[in-house]
Amino acid sequence: MNVIETTLPDVLILEPKVFSDERGFFFESFNHKKFEDAIGYKTEFVQDNHSKSAKGVLRGLHYQMENPQGKLLRVIKGAVYDVAVDLRRASPTFKHWFGIELSADNKKQLWIPEGFAHGFYVLEEGTEFVYKCTSYYHPASEKTLLWNDPEINVAWPLHDMEQPILSAKDMKGQLLANSELF
């Protein structure tokens, strides 16, 4: 596995070693020991999530104050633009964001530790996104940042100023200035 650092400390791109031939491909999508060696500390995953979305859907930016979740993310069909926002007040990259295309074709994975908001924009119809979480979903402490907060200024890859498809919850996201943070 190739580990690539990003502009946000602790957020990592993981590229698996893929073995391909005329029959198809094989790769190890998760190995706990190799993963912990890559991130440099022990962690445990307690929940796996799987979502399917139409092209143009934007989910996020979500985080939990209680039971914050670290997430190991990958796409198994289609493609997304995946985003992490550093919400750790003591971090030198507080309020900064990082984005990357994750796709079934590139097989890249993204590790986002606790203390970050997460969201993604769906680039292809019928995209399927899977991720492991270090804590259980805790709806009572879930927070949503407004996807287009000007203070964060995520450069979502929207075409021709199109509006993304949002859930009611995501339409009501809060500005960073009004949000509870780590």
Secondary structure as UniProt FT lines:
FT   STRAND          2..5
FT   TURN            9..10
FT   STRAND          12..15
FT   STRAND          19..21
FT   TURN            22..23
FT   STRAND          24..26
FT   HELIX           32..39
FT   STRAND          47..53
FT   TURN            55..56
FT   STRAND          57..64
FT   STRAND          71..77
FT   STRAND          79..86
FT   TURN            89..90
FT   TURN            92..95
FT   STRAND          97..103
FT   TURN            104..106
FT   STRAND          109..112
FT   TURN            114..115
FT   STRAND          116..122
FT   TURN            125..126
FT   STRAND          127..133
FT   HELIX           139..141
FT   STRAND          142..145
FT   TURN            147..148
FT   TURN            150..152
FT   TURN            160..161
FT   HELIX           168..171
FT   HELIX           176..178
//
